[in-house]
Amino acid sequence: MSTLRWSLSSPRLSLTRFLYNPTTHHFCLYGSVLPSFPITMSTSTSATADQKTHFRSASTSSPTAESYQVIPSVDEMDRIAEQTFQRYTVSQSSSNSIARRSGKGVAIVWFRNDLRVLDNEALFRAWVSSEAVLPLYCVDPRLFNSTTHYFGFPKTGALRAQFLIECLADLKKKLMNLGLNLLIQHGKPEEIIPTLVKAFGAHTVYAHKETCSEEVNVERLVSRVLGKVETSINSPKLQLIWGSTMYHIDDLPFDTNCLPDVYTQFRKSVESKTVVRGCIKMPSSLGPPPNIGDWGRVPSLDQLGHHEGKVNKGMRFVGGESAALSRVHEYFWKKDLLRIYKETRNGMLGPDYSTKFSPWLASGSLSPRLIYEEVRRYEKERLSNGSTYWVLFELIWRDYFRFLSIKCGNSLFHLGGPRKLKTSWSQDQLLFKSWRDGHTGYPLIDANMKELSTTGFMSNRGRQIVCSFLVRDMGIDWRMGAEWFETCLLDYDPCSNYGNWTYGAGVGNDPREDRYFSIPKQAQTYDSEGMYVSYWLPELAALPKEKRNFPGHLYINPVVSLKYGNTNKSKNINKDSVLTKRRSRSQLTKIKGSQR
């Protein structure tokens, strides 16, 4: 759950732009070609005997197959999801129903980052206000066939694309079980939605409200075009619903423009003055849908521009609401791990050191308010302690970054960040490549980066460490790291990702300036026996445990020296590489300021 911190109309602009070609693996700057940077996916085949007992084999037919663990366990996934649905839905004939259906005509539900049924207010309002609900998902080319803003990395990497495919498949199945279906169409929402509104005479399009400029711009385009649609219904409209946070925006004790600049002040205020709203009880039947001949199919990975999205090592997350609900049950109730969350949350290896809810929260497959209610149920039925509170503490962090994105606007994406600092940064492509591919010479950095490219996931501790190394030790433009995370992370959302990167780079809302994570200290504290680094860097597994994080000449030479925290164990810095780096820096274009 710690990764939840990670998990406006003007465009996100810059003066310098690098484009990344996913076919040739080159960066291009205004038409010039820079050195080839292949995307490296970890393919190591070794693991220790201890680790192999905890990881399932990806193939029983090959003794050299990689090992991975499916999150959550799929054995009872459907049964657990069904039990949870029964807890959070009500029969239409029940006297406990929150609202009765009284609307007329057709309402459209435009799914985006809310790929769930439970506690989905947009879906609920559409059902209440209509006689027929049309659920819609648009496969927007700006998400799947586009690049990140400054450096041109793939907007959505293969692993997140595969995860979202599974989310859509599960949502379609869930809606069909409730008497509906999911219409899947390829194209831009501002082109698709008005056509459907006109064809079906829909009176309202319901969707969950987003907060960052690219997403908000699409909302404005849809709303603008709807105003020009002529139907038998007067003025079809886009109705935006708030539903992405634990605390509702309307219940905050301050306007978002007056949001505290320090998280602790925000947390104490909302905890003392705001009550978390209960989950919306969804009806057990949502039909009938409009008469549609072809509902469309869940897209394939090829259709989204990727050819490989398989995990062969580490953790393999299953997309969809069913998987999300199963993981909540598995972590809270089956394994009873909630009681020790605060003590284990800084781990890095394996599925159970933290909740791992963040991928499903980012896709909207899991409601933060449902997690809140399950925590409170656990506290009532089993135990209330610091660990149960700390899960909610992390959800408040997630809320904070979401609300902060409203206050800060596009400064969240600018070089100087919300603080508008004028700092010089390097865009050294070779140094960045070494960080991105896990070839820095520091095992703790390299292992984390290989886990990210292989699984689409990295622990919260790991994210803080690799961020600090990139910006403090390498002096690299923090936006390069943020955009690479945007490509790779399963749990990417712009608010948490860029909020955390500005925080880590010292240009965001952090009361401690120049926050630094010492690699030797972090390794000794969180991977003292080198189990994590030897799993992702199996060439280190044969070394004594105390040398795995400090292998000296037995590992590749470090590409930079550390700003702080060098120890005798980590002084095998290649002087030539350091000198080369210093010379190259003097020749680099320095990026200054926070220009828009």
C-alpha positions in Angstrom: 0.0 0.0 0.0 2.9 2.3 0.5 3.1 2.6 -3.3 -0.2 4.5 -3.2 1.7 7.7 -2.7 3.2 6.9 -6.1 0.5 5.0 -7.3 -6.0 23.3 -16.4 -6.5 23.5 -19.8 -3.1 24.6 -20.8 -0.8 21.9 -22.3 2.2 20.5 -20.5 4.8 22.4 -22.4 8.7 22.6 -22.4 11.4 24.2 -24.4 13.3 21.0 -25.0 11.7 17.7 -26.3 13.3 14.4 -26.9 11.3 11.8 -28.9 11.6 8.1 -28.2 11.1 5.6 -31.1 9.9 2.3 -29.7 10.8 0.5 -32.9 14.4 1.5 -33.2 14.9 2.3 -29.5 16.5 5.7 -30.3 16.0 9.2 -28.8 15.6 12.0 -31.3 16.1 15.7 -30.6 14.6 17.9 -33.2 15.4 15.3 -35.9 18.9 14.4 -34.7 19.6 10.8 -33.6 21.1 10.1 -30.2 22.7 6.7 -29.2 20.6 3.6 -29.3 18.9 2.8 -26.0 17.4 -0.7 -26.1 14.6 -1.3 -23.6 16.0 -4.0 -21.4 13.6 -6.6 -19.9 15.1 -8.8 -17.3 15.6 -12.3 -18.5 17.8 -13.8 -15.8 16.9 -17.4 -15.1 18.5 -18.1 -11.7 16.9 -17.9 -8.2 17.9 -19.2 -4.9 16.4 -22.3 -3.5 14.6 -20.3 -0.8 13.1 -18.0 -3.3 12.0 -20.9 -5.6 9.9 -22.3 -2.7 7.9 -19.1 -2.7 7.5 -18.6 -6.4 5.4 -20.6 -8.8 7.0 -21.8 -12.0 5.8 -20.1 -15.1 6.2 -23.3 -17.0 6.3 -26.9 -15.7 7.8 -28.2 -18.9 11.1 -26.3 -18.8 13.6 -26.6 -16.0 15.0 -23.2 -17.0 11.7 -21.4 -16.9 11.5 -18.1 -15.0 9.5 -18.1 -11.7 6.8 -15.7 -10.8 3.9 -15.4 -8.4 0.4 -14.4 -9.4 -1.2 -11.6 -7.4 -3.7 -12.4 -6.1 -4.0 -16.2 -5.9 -6.6 -17.1 -8.5 -7.8 -20.3 -6.9 -10.9 -18.8 -5.3 -11.1 -15.4 -7.1 -14.6 -15.7 -8.5 -16.1 -17.0 -5.3 -14.5 -14.3 -3.2 -15.5 -11.6 -5.6 -19.1 -12.9 -5.6 -19.2 -12.8 -1.8 -18.0 -9.3 -1.7 -20.5 -8.3 -4.3 -23.3 -9.7 -2.1 -22.0 -7.5 0.8 -21.9 -4.3 -1.2 -25.1 -4.7 -3.4 -28.8 -4.8 -2.6 -31.7 -6.4 -4.3 -34.2 -4.0 -6.0 -37.0 -5.6 -4.0 -35.2 -5.0 -0.7 -36.5 -2.4 1.6 -32.9 -1.4 2.2 -32.5 0.0 -1.3 -31.0 3.5 -1.2 -32.9 4.7 -4.3 -35.6 3.5 -6.6 -35.2 3.7 -10.3 -37.4 6.5 -11.6 -35.7 7.9 -14.7 -36.6 7.8 -18.3 -34.7 7.3 -21.6 -31.1 6.3 -22.0 -28.1 7.3 -19.9 -24.5 6.6 -21.0 -21.7 5.7 -18.5 -18.3 6.7 -19.9 -15.8 4.4 -18.1 -12.2 5.7 -17.9 -10.1 5.2 -14.7 -13.1 3.7 -12.8 -13.2 0.2 -14.2 -15.4 -1.3 -11.5 -19.0 -1.9 -10.6 -19.0 -1.6 -6.8 -19.1 1.9 -5.3 -19.3 3.4 -8.7 -21.5 6.5 -8.3 -21.4 7.4 -12.1 -22.9 3.9 -12.9 -25.4 4.2 -10.0 -26.7 7.7 -11.1 -27.0 6.5 -14.7 -29.1 3.6 -13.5 -31.4 5.8 -11.3 -31.9 8.4 -13.9 -32.8 6.2 -16.9 -34.7 3.2 -18.2 -31.7 1.8 -20.0 -27.9 2.2 -19.2 -25.3 2.2 -22.0 -21.8 1.5 -20.5 -19.0 2.7 -22.8 -15.2 2.4 -22.9 -13.3 4.3 -25.6 -9.9 2.9 -26.6 -8.3 6.3 -27.0 -5.3 6.4 -29.3 -3.9 9.2 -27.1 -3.4 6.7 -24.3 -2.2 3.7 -26.2 -0.6 4.9 -29.4 1.1 8.0 -28.2 4.2 9.1 -26.2 5.0 11.0 -23.0 5.1 14.7 -23.2 8.8 15.7 -22.9 10.9 12.7 -23.7 8.7 10.6 -26.0 8.5 7.3 -24.1 5.6 5.1 -24.9 2.5 6.6 -23.1 1.3 3.2 -21.9 3.8 0.3 -21.7 3.0 -3.3 -22.6 2.6 -4.5 -19.1 0.1 -1.8 -18.1 -1.7 -2.3 -21.4 -2.1 -6.0 -20.6 -3.3 -5.2 -17.1 -5.9 -2.8 -18.5 -7.1 -5.4 -21.1 -7.8 -7.8 -18.1 -9.6 -5.0 -16.3 -11.8 -4.4 -19.3 -12.5 -8.1 -19.7 -13.5 -8.4 -16.1 -15.7 -5.3 -16.2 -17.5 -6.6 -19.3 -18.1 -9.9 -17.5 -19.4 -8.2 -14.3 -21.7 -5.9 -16.2 -23.1 -8.8 -18.2 -23.8 -10.7 -14.9 -25.8 -7.6 -13.8 -27.9 -7.5 -17.0 -25.8 -5.0 -19.0 -22.7 -5.1 -21.3 -19.8 -2.9 -22.1 -19.6 -1.2 -25.5 -16.0 -1.0 -26.5 -15.1 1.3 -29.4 -11.8 2.5 -30.8 -11.3 6.2 -31.1 -11.5 9.6 -29.3 -14.3 10.0 -26.8 -15.2 13.5 -28.2 -15.9 11.8 -31.6 -17.6 8.6 -30.3 -19.8 9.9 -27.5 -21.8 12.5 -29.5 -22.6 9.9 -32.2 -24.0 7.5 -29.5 -25.9 10.2 -27.8 -27.6 11.1 -31.1 -28.2 7.5 -32.1 -29.8 6.5 -28.8 -31.3 9.9 -27.7 -29.3 9.7 -24.5 -30.1 12.6 -22.1 -26.9 12.4 -19.9 -23.4 11.0 -20.1 -22.1 10.2 -16.7 -18.3 9.9 -16.0 -15.9 10.3 -13.1 -14.1 13.6 -12.8 -10.4 13.8 -13.5 -8.0 16.5 -12.4 -4.9 16.7 -14.7 -4.8 18.7 -17.9 -4.8 16.0 -20.5 -7.7 14.2 -19.0 -9.6 17.4 -18.2 -9.1 18.6 -21.8 -10.9 15.5 -23.1 -13.8 16.2 -20.7 -14.1 19.7 -22.1 -14.0 18.5 -25.7 -16.8 16.0 -25.0 -18.9 18.6 -23.2 -18.4 21.2 -25.9 -19.4 18.8 -28.7 -22.4 17.5 -26.7 -23.7 21.1 -26.6 -24.0 21.0 -30.4 -25.8 17.6 -30.6 -29.5 17.9 -31.6 -31.7 15.1 -30.2 -35.3 14.8 -29.1 -34.0 15.3 -25.6 -33.2 18.9 -24.8 -29.5 19.6 -24.2 -27.8 16.3 -23.6 -25.1 16.9 -21.0 -21.9 15.5 -19.5 -22.3 14.9 -15.8 -19.0 14.6 -14.0 -19.0 12.7 -10.7 -16.2 12.8 -8.0 -15.3 9.3 -7.1 -11.5 8.7 -7.0 -10.6 9.4 -3.4 -11.4 8.2 0.1 -12.4 11.6 1.3 -14.9 13.3 -1.0 -13.8 16.7 -2.4 -17.1 18.3 -1.3 -16.4 17.3 2.3 -12.9 18.8 2.7 -12.7 21.5 5.4 -11.1 23.9 2.9 -11.2 24.7 -0.8 -8.6 22.9 -2.9 -7.1 26.2 -3.7 -6.3 26.6 0.0 -5.0 23.0 0.3 -2.2 22.9 2.9 1.3 22.8 1.4 2.4 20.1 3.9 0.8 16.7 4.0 0.8 16.4 7.8 -1.4 19.6 8.0 -3.8 18.2 5.4 -4.0 14.8 7.2 -4.7 16.2 10.6 -7.3 18.5 9.3 -9.3 15.9 7.3 -9.0 13.3 10.1 -10.4 15.7 12.6 -13.1 17.4 10.5 -14.1 15.1 7.7 -16.0 11.8 7.7 -15.5 9.2 5.0 -18.7 8.6 3.0 -20.0 5.1 2.9 -19.8 3.0 -0.2 -22.8 3.3 -2.5 -24.8 0.1 -2.4 -25.3 -0.9 -6.0 -28.5 -2.7 -7.2 -28.0 -6.4 -7.9 -29.5 -5.9 -11.4 -28.7 -3.0 -13.7 -30.5 -4.0 -16.9 -31.9 -3.8 -19.4 -29.3 -2.3 -21.8 -30.2 -0.5 -25.1 -30.6 -2.7 -28.1 -27.1 -2.9 -29.7 -26.1 -5.5 -32.3 -22.3 -5.4 -31.8 -20.9 -4.5 -28.4 -17.3 -4.8 -29.6 -14.5 -6.9 -28.2 -11.9 -6.3 -25.5 -8.8 -5.2 -27.5 -5.8 -7.4 -27.9 -2.3 -6.4 -27.0 -1.4 -6.1 -30.7 -4.3 -3.7 -31.2 -2.8 -1.5 -28.5 0.5 -1.4 -30.3 2.4 -4.0 -28.2 3.5 -7.6 -28.9 4.8 -8.7 -25.5 3.2 -8.1 -22.1 4.0 -11.2 -20.2 5.7 -11.4 -16.8 8.3 -14.2 -16.4 9.7 -13.3 -13.0 8.7 -11.7 -9.8 5.0 -10.8 -9.4 2.4 -11.0 -12.1 -0.7 -8.9 -11.2 -4.1 -9.9 -12.5 -6.2 -7.0 -13.8 -9.8 -6.4 -12.9 -12.3 -5.9 -10.1 -12.5 -9.6 -9.3 -8.8 -9.7 -8.7 -8.8 -6.6 -6.7 -11.5 -7.8 -4.3 -9.7 -11.1 -4.1 -6.5 -9.4 -3.1 -8.3 -7.4 -0.4 -9.7 -10.7 1.0 -6.4 -12.4 0.7 -4.3 -9.8 2.5 -6.8 -8.7 5.1 -8.8 -11.9 5.9 -7.1 -15.1 4.6 -3.5 -14.3 5.4 -4.3 -11.9 8.2 -1.4 -9.6 7.1 -3.2 -6.3 7.9 -2.2 -6.6 11.6 1.5 -6.4 10.7 1.4 -4.0 7.7 3.2 -1.1 9.4 6.1 -3.4 10.3 6.5 -5.0 6.9 5.5 -2.2 4.5 9.2 -1.2 3.7 10.0 -4.7 2.3 11.0 -5.2 -1.3 10.8 -8.9 -2.1 7.7 -11.0 -2.4 3.9 -10.4 -2.5 3.0 -9.9 1.1 5.2 -7.2 2.6 2.5 -4.7 1.5 -1.1 -4.7 0.3 -0.2 -4.3 -3.4 -3.6 -2.6 -3.9 -2.2 0.3 -6.0 -2.5 -1.2 -9.5 -6.2 -1.7 -9.0 -6.7 1.7 -7.4 -5.0 3.4 -10.3 -7.3 1.6 -12.8 -10.3 2.3 -10.7 -11.0 -1.4 -10.3 -11.0 -0.9 -6.5 -12.6 1.9 -4.6 -10.6 3.5 -1.8 -13.8 3.7 0.2 -14.3 0.0 0.0 -10.8 -0.5 1.4 -11.7 1.9 4.2 -14.9 -0.1 5.0 -13.0 -3.4 5.0 -10.3 -1.9 7.4 -13.1 -0.8 9.7 -14.7 -4.2 9.5 -11.4 -5.8 10.3 -10.8 -3.5 13.3 -14.3 -4.4 14.6 -14.0 -8.2 14.0 -10.3 -8.8 14.6 -7.9 -6.1 15.7 -7.3 -2.3 15.6 -3.7 -1.2 15.8 -1.1 1.0 14.2 -1.0 -1.2 11.1 -4.7 -0.9 10.4 -4.4 2.8 10.8 -1.4 3.0 8.5 -3.3 1.6 5.5 -5.7 4.5 5.9 -2.7 6.9 6.4 -1.4 5.8 3.0 -4.8 6.3 1.4 -4.8 9.8 2.7 -1.4 10.4 1.0 -3.1 9.2 -2.2 -6.0 11.7 -1.6 -3.5 14.5 -0.9 -1.7 14.1 -4.3 -5.1 14.0 -6.1 -6.2 17.2 -4.5 -2.8 18.8 -4.9 -3.0 18.3 -8.6 -6.0 20.6 -8.7 -4.2 23.3 -6.7 -0.9 23.1 -8.6 -2.3 22.6 -12.1 0.4 22.1 -14.7 3.2 23.2 -12.5 3.2 19.6 -11.3 4.7 18.7 -14.7 7.1 21.6 -15.1 10.8 21.4 -14.4 10.7 23.8 -11.5 7.6 22.0 -10.0 5.0 23.6 -7.8 7.8 25.6 -6.0 8.9 27.0 -9.4 12.5 26.5 -8.5 15.2 27.5 -11.1 17.6 24.5 -10.8 20.1 23.2 -13.4 19.5 19.6 -14.4 21.3 17.3 -16.8 19.7 15.3 -19.5 22.7 13.1 -20.0 21.2 10.2 -22.1 23.9 7.7 -21.3 23.6 8.2 -17.6 19.8 8.0 -17.9 20.1 4.8 -19.9 22.3 3.2 -17.2 19.6 4.1 -14.6 16.7 3.0 -16.8 18.2 -0.4 -17.7 19.6 -1.2 -14.3 23.3 -0.9 -15.2 24.4 1.8 -12.7 26.9 -0.4 -10.8 24.8 -0.1 -7.6 23.0 -3.4 -7.0 20.1 -1.9 -5.1 19.4 0.6 -7.9 19.8 -2.0 -10.6 17.6 -4.6 -9.0 14.8 -2.1 -8.5 14.9 -0.9 -12.1 15.0 -4.5 -13.4 11.9 -5.3 -11.3 10.1 -2.3 -12.7 10.8 -3.2 -16.4 10.0 -6.9 -15.8 6.8 -6.6 -13.7 5.6 -3.0 -13.9 5.9 -2.8 -10.1 8.4 -1.5 -7.6 8.1 -1.1 -3.8 7.5 2.3 -2.3 11.0 2.0 -0.6 12.5 1.2 -4.0 10.8 4.1 -5.7 12.2 6.6 -3.2 15.7 5.2 -3.5 15.9 5.2 -7.3 14.3 8.7 -7.5 16.9 10.0 -5.0 19.8 8.4 -6.9 18.6 9.8 -10.3 18.2 13.4 -9.1 20.7 13.7 -6.3 23.6 11.4 -7.3 23.2 11.7 -11.1 21.8 15.2 -11.3 19.4 14.0 -14.0 16.2 15.9 -14.9 13.6 14.4 -12.7 11.0 14.5 -15.5 12.9 11.8 -17.3 12.4 9.5 -14.4 8.8 10.5 -13.9 8.0 9.8 -17.6 9.8 6.4 -17.5 7.6 5.5 -14.6 4.6 6.7 -16.5 5.5 4.2 -19.2 6.2 1.2 -17.0 4.1 1.3 -13.9 1.0 -0.8 -13.6 -0.2 1.7 -10.9 0.5 4.8 -12.8 -1.7 7.8 -12.3 -0.5 11.3 -13.0 -1.3 12.7 -9.6 0.6 10.2 -7.5 3.4 9.7 -9.9 4.3 13.4 -10.6 3.4 14.4 -7.0 5.9 11.9 -5.7 8.6 12.8 -8.3 8.3 16.5 -7.5 8.4 15.6 -3.8 11.6 13.5 -4.3 13.3 16.0 -6.6 12.8 18.8 -4.1 10.6 20.9 -6.3 7.3 19.8 -4.7 5.6 19.8 -1.4 8.3 18.5 0.9 9.1 20.4 4.1 12.6 18.8 4.0 14.8 20.3 1.3 17.4 18.1 -0.4 15.9 14.8 0.9 18.6 12.2 0.2 18.5 8.4 0.4 22.0 6.9 1.1 22.3 3.7 -0.9 24.7 2.0 1.6 22.3 2.8 4.5 19.2 1.8 2.6 20.8 -1.5 1.5 22.0 -2.3 5.1 18.6 -1.4 6.6 16.2 -3.0 4.1 18.2 -5.7 2.3 20.9 -6.6 4.8 21.4 -10.2 3.5 21.1 -9.2 -0.2 18.1 -11.4 -0.8 16.4 -8.8 -3.0 19.4 -7.8 -5.1 20.4 -11.4 -5.6 17.0 -12.3 -6.8 17.0 -9.7 -9.5 20.7 -9.9 -10.1 21.4 -13.6 -9.9 25.1 -13.2 -10.6 25.3 -11.9 -7.0 23.6 -14.9 -5.4 26.9 -16.9 -5.1 28.5 -14.1 -3.0 28.4 -14.0 0.8 25.3 -12.2 1.9 27.1 -9.2 3.3 28.8 -8.6 -0.1 25.8 -8.8 -2.3 25.0 -5.1 -2.0 28.7 -4.2 -1.9 30.3 -6.6 -4.4 33.3 -4.4 -5.3 35.2 -5.5 -8.4 32.9 -8.5 -8.8 30.2 -6.4 -10.2 30.0 -3.7 -12.9 31.7 -0.4 -12.1 29.5 2.4 -10.8 28.8 5.1 -13.4 28.8 7.9 -10.8 30.1 8.5 -7.3 27.6 9.0 -4.6 26.9 12.5 -3.3 26.9 11.2 0.3 27.2 7.9 2.0 30.2 6.2 0.3 31.6 3.5 2.5 34.7 1.4 2.2 32.5 -1.3 0.8 31.4 0.8 -2.1 34.4 2.7 -3.2 35.2 0.8 -6.3 34.2 3.8 -8.5 35.6 3.7 -12.0 37.6 6.9 -12.1 37.5 7.0 -15.9 33.7 6.8 -15.9 33.4 9.6 -13.3 35.8 11.8 -15.3 33.9 11.1 -18.5 30.7 12.0 -16.7 32.2 15.3 -15.4 33.5 16.2 -18.9 30.2 15.4 -20.5 28.3 17.5 -18.0 30.3 20.5 -19.0 29.2 20.0 -22.6 25.6 19.3 -21.9 22.8 21.7 -22.5 21.7 22.7 -19.0 18.0 23.0 -18.5 17.1 25.8 -16.3 13.9 27.3 -14.9 10.3 26.3 -15.0 9.3 27.7 -18.4 5.9 26.8 -19.8 
